[in-house]
Amino acid sequence: MTGWRSARVILIWVALALALGVPVALAATSEQLAWRGPVYILAGFAGILALALVLVQPLLIGGYLAPLSAYRGRRAHHWIGGALVLAVVVHVAGLWITSPPDMIDALTYTSPTPFSPFGVTAMWAIFIVALLASLRRRLQLRPRTWRFIHMPLAIVIVLGSVVHCLLIEGTMETVSKAVLCAAVLAATIKVMIDLQVWRKRRTLRGESVVRQ
């Protein structure tokens, strides 16, 4: 059993490394980079990094990245959330510098490009989660209340980010991009199902204790 668990941990980390590294490596070899300026390239790779961090977040909160403990996983989830905000800011700021009119259209939901509203919506959801997380103690949000707020916003972030990425025809290679997006969706669905089952079991155990 111990050998299987060790192999499973290694497979998870290898799969994560491939899911994150291959799209970035292939994007770095894209012919489209030859026609882009450094600021635009930086903004583009910041967007790729942001999507990669969206994949890591549910894996951390679900406790799938052993040997990280549950406590360290939650702490890493917190800090990577900050890194996600920074990556989104760099992404948006870089695109603003290269083309302010396009960014104004995107932020006001008037852009003709189909991918813009999904990305902007995901961006606002990320900012809202980050703001609430920073004010969580001051607002005295209970864990149940926090989950009630955080879960729908997390779904918006994941769906918005995935659709935004899939609709863009840019430097990312098609197959690796699709695999990364599928991994983001799968990890999110997995952790939502597992955490919900765990809470139900805890509730049932609590009810049985009360009855006794």
C-alpha positions in Angstrom: 0.0 0.0 0.0 2.8 2.4 0.9 4.5 1.7 -2.5 1.3 2.4 -4.3 0.8 5.7 -2.5 4.3 6.8 -3.2 3.9 5.9 -6.9 0.5 7.8 -6.9 2.2 10.9 -5.4 4.9 10.8 -8.1 2.4 10.3 -10.9 0.4 13.3 -9.6 3.4 15.6 -9.5 4.6 14.4 -12.9 1.2 14.9 -14.5 1.0 18.4 -12.9 4.5 19.3 -14.2 3.5 18.2 -17.7 0.2 19.9 -17.7 1.8 23.2 -16.7 5.2 22.9 -18.4 4.2 21.6 -21.9 1.8 24.4 -22.8 4.3 27.0 -21.6 7.2 25.4 -23.6 5.1 25.1 -26.7 3.9 28.7 -26.4 7.5 29.8 -26.1 8.2 28.3 -29.6 5.2 29.9 -31.3 5.9 31.7 -34.5 3.5 34.5 -33.5 6.0 35.7 -30.9 8.2 37.1 -33.7 5.5 39.7 -34.5 4.8 40.7 -30.9 6.6 43.2 -28.7 8.1 42.3 -25.3 5.2 43.9 -23.3 2.6 41.9 -25.2 4.6 38.7 -24.8 4.9 39.3 -21.1 1.2 39.9 -20.8 0.5 36.7 -22.8 2.6 34.5 -20.6 1.2 36.1 -17.5 -2.2 34.9 -18.7 -0.8 31.4 -19.2 0.7 31.5 -15.7 -2.7 32.6 -14.3 -4.4 29.6 -15.9 -1.8 27.3 -14.5 -2.3 28.7 -11.0 -6.0 28.1 -11.4 -5.2 24.4 -11.9 -3.0 24.3 -8.8 -5.5 25.9 -6.5 -8.1 23.1 -6.3 -5.3 20.5 -6.0 -4.0 22.3 -3.0 -7.3 22.8 -1.2 -8.3 19.2 -1.9 -5.1 17.9 -0.4 -4.0 16.0 -3.5 -0.4 17.4 -3.6 1.2 15.1 -1.0 3.5 15.3 1.0 2.0 18.7 1.7 -0.1 18.6 4.9 -3.6 20.0 4.9 -2.4 23.1 6.8 0.5 23.7 4.4 -1.8 23.1 1.5 -4.2 25.8 2.7 -1.4 28.2 3.3 0.0 27.6 -0.2 -3.6 28.1 -1.5 -3.6 31.5 0.1 -0.2 32.6 -1.2 -0.8 31.2 -4.7 -4.1 33.1 -4.7 -2.1 36.3 -4.3 0.2 35.2 -7.1 -2.8 34.6 -9.3 -4.0 38.2 -8.7 -0.5 39.5 -9.6 -0.5 37.4 -12.8 -3.9 38.7 -13.8 -2.8 42.3 -13.1 0.3 41.9 -15.2 -1.8 40.3 -18.0 -4.3 43.1 -18.0 -1.8 45.9 -17.6 0.4 44.6 -20.4 -2.6 44.4 -22.8 -3.6 47.9 -21.7 -0.2 49.3 -22.5 -0.2 47.6 -26.0 -3.7 48.5 -26.9 -5.8 50.8 -24.5 -8.9 51.0 -26.8 -9.2 47.2 -26.9 -8.9 46.9 -23.1 -11.5 49.6 -22.6 -13.9 47.7 -24.9 -13.1 44.5 -23.0 -13.6 46.0 -19.5 -16.8 47.6 -20.5 -18.1 44.4 -22.1 -18.4 46.1 -25.6 -15.5 44.2 -27.2 -16.5 42.3 -30.5 -14.1 39.5 -29.6 -16.1 36.5 -28.1 -13.4 35.6 -25.5 -13.2 39.0 -23.8 -16.3 38.9 -21.6 -15.3 35.5 -20.2 -11.8 36.7 -19.2 -13.1 40.0 -17.7 -15.7 38.2 -15.7 -13.2 35.7 -14.4 -10.8 38.6 -13.5 -13.5 40.4 -11.4 -14.3 37.2 -9.6 -10.6 36.7 -8.8 -10.4 40.2 -7.4 -13.5 39.8 -5.3 -12.3 36.5 -3.8 -8.9 38.1 -3.1 -10.5 41.1 -1.4 -12.8 39.0 0.7 -10.0 36.7 1.7 -7.9 39.7 2.9 -10.9 41.0 4.9 -12.2 37.6 6.1 -11.1 38.0 9.7 -12.2 41.6 9.9 -15.6 40.7 8.5 -15.7 37.7 10.8 -16.8 35.3 8.1 -17.5 31.9 9.4 -16.1 28.9 7.4 -19.6 27.9 6.2 -20.3 31.5 5.1 -16.9 31.7 3.4 -17.5 28.5 1.5 -21.0 29.8 0.5 -19.4 32.9 -1.0 -16.1 31.4 -2.3 -17.5 28.3 -4.1 -19.7 30.2 -6.7 -17.0 32.7 -7.4 -14.5 29.8 -7.8 -16.8 28.3 -10.4 -17.0 31.6 -12.2 -13.2 31.9 -12.2 -12.7 28.4 -13.6 -15.4 28.5 -16.3 -14.5 32.0 -17.3 -10.8 31.3 -17.5 -11.2 28.1 -19.4 -13.7 29.5 -22.0 -11.5 32.6 -22.3 -8.5 30.5 -23.0 -10.1 28.1 -25.5 -11.6 30.9 -27.6 -8.3 32.7 -28.0 -6.3 31.8 -31.1 -2.9 32.9 -29.8 0.5 31.6 -29.0 -0.7 28.6 -27.0 -0.6 25.3 -29.0 -4.2 23.9 -29.5 -3.9 20.4 -28.0 -1.8 21.3 -25.0 -4.1 24.2 -24.3 -7.1 21.9 -24.4 -5.5 19.4 -22.1 -4.6 22.1 -19.6 -8.2 23.5 -19.6 -9.6 20.0 -19.2 -7.3 19.4 -16.3 -8.5 22.6 -14.7 -12.1 21.5 -15.0 -11.4 18.0 -13.8 -9.5 19.2 -10.8 -12.2 21.6 -9.8 -15.0 19.1 -10.2 -13.0 16.5 -8.3 -12.4 18.7 -5.3 -16.0 19.9 -5.2 -17.3 16.4 -5.2 -14.8 15.2 -2.6 -15.2 18.1 -0.2 -19.0 17.8 -0.4 -18.9 14.0 0.4 -16.5 14.7 3.3 -18.9 17.3 4.7 -21.8 15.0 4.4 -19.9 12.3 6.3 -19.0 14.7 9.0 -22.6 15.8 9.3 -23.9 12.3 9.5 -21.3 11.4 12.2 -22.3 14.5 14.2 -26.0 13.5 14.0 -25.2 9.9 15.1 -23.3 11.3 18.2 -26.2 13.5 19.1 -28.7 10.6 18.8 -26.5 8.5 21.1 
